[in-house]
Amino acid sequence: MLGDCHAHVIMDGKNYKEAVGLHKHGVKESVIYNCFSKYQKAGVTLIRDGGDSLGVSKRAKELAPLYGITYLTPIFAIHKAGHYGGIVGRSFETIEDYRQLVLEAKSQGADFIKIMVSGLIDFTKFGVLTEEGLDGALISQMVQIAHEEGLAVMAHCNGARTMEDAALAGVDSIEHGAYSDERALKAMVEHQVIWTPTVSPIGNLTGGGRFKDEVTEEITAHHLKMIKLFVQMGGCIALGSDAGAWRVPHVEGIASELSYLQGIVDESHLEKTEILLREKFSKR
Ligand SMILES: [Zn+2]
């Protein structure tokens, strides 16, 4: 069975605050056991996590071999102070601070570096993000530093111009990638950036009662159209469901994501990407 190239063991698909709260006084290992057991039963052997600031992902990495799971993690994600990312990681002010965080993640066993370079989708209105992306020059510096340490870079990134900047900066994968355009996709294909479009946390909002269905449907439809175009252009799509996000349960996320990608990419495409990703995102 295909693995999940974008998941969050620390989250439960229901209530983010409650799930995170369980680890407030130290990592609650039973959460990790339950999560991994579920994946093991389903025959899943690859999980690429997004990291967290509470050490859950770090402990999960140590436990994963017991379940026959290759678990790839950045330990924690890195974001610029004052921007989105506090819920999954740690922040930096200066590029020297950033370098220290990269070294720290590496020494804690990170398989790759995760950087947050944009905001989130504002689900109340089509076409809107919660904030502007980081400057292209800064993204380039961040990628270069991680690569110098021998680590691949996963970028949380939405918005066409930030996606283009991230591709030109040499990130190894772009996660989410809402509101892309042809120019951004072209840069991604040219720079061989893997795209994990995580359709499930967008598409599964429809019917959830939290946002207007016509808005979430419009965002999903646009996203799928761009994914199709990317594949036609020769781009590599990774199957990643953002499992743990609201209405995206662990394991079930894989089937959910596959259903969105059906008719756009076949399983052999996704398998090939998974092999590439296992190579690129494992610590060298
Ligand atoms: Zn995520």
Residues whose N, C-alpha, C, O or C-beta is under 5 A from the ligand:
A	BS01	ZN	G50 D242
